[in-house]
Amino acid sequence: MLKTNLQSLRLESTFAGGKELALVSILFSVIAATVAGFVLYGAYYGGITALLLRSSFFSLVAAAAMLFYALRYKSVAGRAVFYLFALAALVPGPYLWHYYIDIVMRGAMSIEQDRFVFIALIVVVFAFVRIAVGRALIILMALAFLYAYFGYLIPGKYGHGGYDISRLTSTLMLSTEGVYGVPMGVAVEYIFLFGLFGAILTKIGTGEVFVDIARGLTGRVQGGPGLSAALSSALLGSLNGSAVANVVTTGTFTIPLMKRVGYSAKLAGAIEAAASSAGQIMPPVMGAAAFLMAEMIGIPYAEVALAALVPALLYIFALMISVRLEAGRLNLARDTEAGLQLLVRTLRTKSYLLLPLVVLIGLMISGKSPTQAAVMGILAGLLVCPWKKATRINALDLIAACKETLSSTLPIVAAVAAAGVIIGILNLTGMGLMLSGLIIELGDGNLWAVLLLTALASFVLGMGLPTSAAYLLLAVLVAPAMTQLGMETLSAHMFIFYFGLVSAITPPVALAAYAAATISGADANETAVESMRLGFVKLLVPFLFVTMPGVLLIGTTTSVVAAICFATLATASMSIGFSGWLRENLSWVTRLLYVAAAILIAWPAAATDTSLFVVSARVLGVVVFAALLIKASTQTKLKTMKVHA
């Protein structure tokens, strides 16, 4: 048992020797435990100045990242360079802590030694981003620095006087406007903390409870394994907020189960990818960008999570309809080992493992901050896990949870550091405001043109950048333009949030779909296209945020209820049309009628719009949808009567 626990702390490397690998693994685990303790202390007790908290957190995480990624290099020299980067990464945090009072006394104006530390910091950021995220952010950071330094060479309103290294040091390192800006604050205060919460719940077995509950609810239904995979993956994804991580954890169980009852490899992989990507939009945890959104807008995270609830449920609703219809088309078997008995047994024997989630949600509803709620949720998890031998964890398991959290957080921290640099320079030079004006000019002042441009920009950035980085850049550059044209602030930010996420299941990147295809053995691009069809709500529901903000629970009770009703009917109709099956294969004409009915029901106008044209369109849509359902039901009854006759 001890050997297994120690093995879980070991990093992977095919190049480093045994002693080197062991030493690096120990150092990484020690840093992970230190970061976890530091974050928990800051979240529970507070009192640490933002600049010191964020810089110390980044120094520790960046040093761990250099150790982690050094093991990828075959040459000793390559690994040695990254070990030196790790030492350099440890400098800025302690440096700012030691000289903090002096920095404050001189008004954050940089001196020569500050600039040397700043150069080391930026080198580490570039190395970290390059190895953890890729070239896209490297190019954007480089362009931002060039623009900041050589802006005086640019004529017209987009030029400026230029900023030297002294001013850049003051802005990007000695203040909370650059590397240690709001994005880094969200990483230390929310992202790592909630990641640790999810890792600990996974360790104590809460994830298995979700799977068993999902199987108990859906297992006896035709195609139950697909429905349980969709439901359990969405629930688990809401804890870790990562589509790819969720695919590789739950997919190893759900995809073979779906294939065993008759789902094709392509469809099984697509269902898992689409369901896992639901975790990024499903409260209570959602993805990292949701915490960033709360900070950028300046509202409590609980409000963001509550606003995201209905769209997330619509997504899962559409997915469940599609999966059930596919099961009917393929005439699949049922999961004979699942059903009500499994649900009752799970709730009777393992429901106590859901207590941490109850604590988390209950405290957030009661008005506690997300950080306080997460800390209490973690403590609740540690208190309930000893109740039974099967769920007990020891100190090494806790360290392993810290290690897993840190490993999964590395790309996010790299992304927010780079985004902090870019946003800091945009604010310093005033380019952020000018780009918002440019977007309005390109859209000719038309909100729908700006929305289409924004959707395209969000999608493209989402392909090349992590969700958090894509959202941050768009929140600074595009969201102001959308709000200037009359869109609700929360609706604007949720719009770019959704389109930044959709690249997880859309080619040419589709990382979640590609991960699922690796497990299922299907073609990666075919799996991605299929997952797009299943997850179409992510592409369409953001436009409802504009016309029917009631789906985000914005507005009067009447407008909210009306918006939810219209959105639900439209989602159901669109799901059937995209599936192409309802008790029998549907003709293209019938499928188009279902899609047309959905468009009419969700006509782009306010949910409470009582103008003759809008009311007529929606009534017609409901009538067409109802008529199609009645027709399908009647044809089935007639066929059944003929068979019995």
Disulfide bonds with the S-S distance in Angstrom:
none
